Amino acid sequence: MALLETRALDKWFGGLHVTAGVDFALETGEIHCLIGPNGAGKSTFFRLILGEHLPSGGTILYDGHDITHAKSFERIRRGISVKFQVPGIFKALSVRQNLQIALQHHLAGHSLGEEIDRLLEFTQLKDAEKQLAGNLSHGQKQWLEIGMAIGLKPKLLLLDEPTAGMTPDETHATGEMVKTLNNEGVTVLAVEHDMAFVRQIAQRVTVLHFGKIFAQGTIDEIVADERVAAIYLGEAHA
């Protein structure tokens, strides 16, 4: 059963058709990667799912409910969480305080402390819990925001280029975090450019091009598709 589905989803910005009739389904329990060249419409598609943009046409269904016109906070309450490309952390607060802020409306007392400890271990930040978040390495800042996003126990985690700027080792560690979350029941949709990371985590891959679905399949099927290689090299138009 699809946890997330879009039907004929459209978004126009003036005369620019950024999302062009997208029919997309994300199955419950899968890790799905969304790839495509710059300008393909990946970020706009994400923002439509989150409710930051309202569609010009079409429908968005989540967990059996029509959320096409739902507010962003309503979607979060239904179990959607997001980690954006640029970490939205509180740089002047400690790592632990950042996690506390993310969780404080959902847990209290001993339960809050236990969950923060669990997230610190999961994100490999236990030794840095008292550091100011602004002093973390780039990769650690990304992991902190992942911790803040998953503290809400989402059904669906949206990741917008989660490994941007990371070292290869950090990228691999992030992939292992994502796979662990998925094994714990979290469905994941990730926008990503790093094909090694996509190969590491993806069960299915969708390629967007000029706002349309260009190809779908396993990572091996996508890598072997000459049409996909062509659009990444700028040789094809669709």
N, C-alpha and C positions, 0 to 999 in steps of 0.2 A: 504494500500500500504506500502511495506517495505521501510523504510528510509535507512536502512543499510542491506546489504545482502552479505554473502560469499558463494562461490560455490566451493566445492572440494578444500578448502584452505589447503595448505601444507607448512610446514616449517621443513627443516632438518638442524641440526647443526652437521656436520660430519655424523656419523652413527646413530645419535639420531633423531628420528622422533617426534618432539615436538608438531607440529600441524598436525593432520592426517586426511586429507580429510574432513574438517569441512564445513557442509552446515548449515548456520545459517541465520535467518531473524529477524530483529528488526523492529517492526511496528512503523509507525509514531505516536507519542503521547503517547507511553507507557513507563513505568518504568520496566526495565528488569534487573534482577540480575544474575550474573555469579558466580557460586560457584564450589567448588571441593577441594579435598585434596591437600596438598603441592605437587608441581611437576606435577600438572594436565595440565599445559600449559596455564593457565589463563593470566599470564603477557605477554607471547609471543603472544597470540591472540590479546591482547590490542595493543601491539607494531606493529603488522601487520596492524591493523586498522589505527593506527596513521602514518604509513609510516616509523617508526624507524627501522623496519626490512622489507626487501623485501621478498615476499613469494617464496618458491621453486616451487610452482605450484598453480593453481587455480585462482579465480577472486574475487575482492572486488568491490561491487557496492554501491554507496552512492548517494541518491537523484536522481536516474536515470542515474548516470554517472559512468563509469568505472574508478576507482581511484587506480587500482592495482599497478601501477608504478608511481603514483603522489608523488611529494615531500611533506614532512610534512607541510610546510608553505602553499602549495596549498590546502591541506585538511582543514587547519584552515580557510583559506579564504572562503571556501565553507560552513563554519558553524559548524565545529567540534572543540570542546574545551575539555580540559582535566585537571583533578586535580589528581596529583600523590599521592602515599601513603606518601612520605616524602615531606613536604611543601617546595616549591621552592620560598620562599619569600626573600626579601632584609632585613636582620635582622638589619642593621645599619640605616635604614630609618624608618620613622614613618609609622603607619598604613595608614594614608591618602596618603602619598607619594607613597606607594606601589600600591594603587589603581590608583593613577594618572599615574604611569608608565604603568600600564596595559591598560589604556584607552587613553593615550595621542595621539596616532596615529589615533584615531577614532572619538574623540570629542575635542572641544576646548571651551575656554571662559566659559560663563555662563552654557552652556549645560554640559560641563565637570564637573563643580562644583556640579550641580544638580544630575548628575548620581552618583558621588562619595558619596554624601549625602544619596542617595537612597540605595546604596550598604552597607553603614555603618549601616543604620537602619536594613536592611534585615539580615545582618550577626551578629547583636547584638554587634557591635563594635563601636558605636557612642561615647560612653564614653571613649573609648581607642584610638580615632583617632590620638592623638598627641604622644602616646607612641611609643617607638621604637618597631618594629615588633619582634625583638629578645627577648623582655621582656614579650611577651604575654604568656599565658598558652598554653599548647600543643593544647587543643581544639580550642582556639582562633586562633592559627596559621593555623589550618586546615580551619576554617571559613574564614580567610582572603584569603587563596588561592582559596577557592570556590568563593568568591567575585571577585577575579581577573579573574577567569575563566569565570564567567557568565557575566562580564562586556562587553564581546565581543558579547553578544546577540546570543549565539550559537543555532543552530537547534538541535544539538546532544551534550550532555554533557557526557563525559566518566569520571567515578569516580573509582579510584584504591584504594580500602580499605579506604574509606573516614573517617571511625570512628576508625581506629587503634589507640589504646592508649587513647581513650576518656573515660570519666566517663559515667555511664548509663544515667545521665541527659543530658550530652552533646550529646551523641549518639541519644537520642530521639529528641533533638532540631534539630540536623542535618537532621534527617528523615523528620521532619516537613518542613525544608527548601527545601528539595528535592521534597516533594509533592507539595509545593507552586509553585516551578519552573515548575513542570510538569503541574499544572493547568494553568500556563501562556503560555503553548505551547512548553516547552522544552522536547524533548525525552531524556531519561536517560538510560545509560547502566552502571551498577556498578558491580565491582568485590568486593566481601565482604565475610568475614568469620563469622561475628556476625549474628547469625540466628535470633535474636530478631529484629535487624535492617532490615534484609531481609523480615521478616514477616510484619514489619511496612510499608515498601514502595513498595514491589515488586508486580507487576501485573502478571508477568510471571518469571519463574526461569529456567535457563539452568545449568545442571551439567556437567562439563568437567572431564574426567578421562583418563590419559595417552594420552592426546592430541585429544581425540574424544568426541563427544557429547554422554553422558551416559544416560541422562534422561532430559525431559522437561515437564513443566506443571505449575500449580499454586503452591503457597507455600504449601498449604495443601496436594496437590498430591505428592509433592516432599518429605515432612516430613513423609508421610505415606508409602513411597516406601522403602521396606526392603532392596532392593539392594543398595540404596543410603546410608542408615544407615550402611550397611556392608562396603562400601568403606571408609567411614569416620572412621570406627573402624579398618580398615586394614585387613578385613577378605575376601574381594573379589578382583578379578583381572579381568580386561577387556581390 
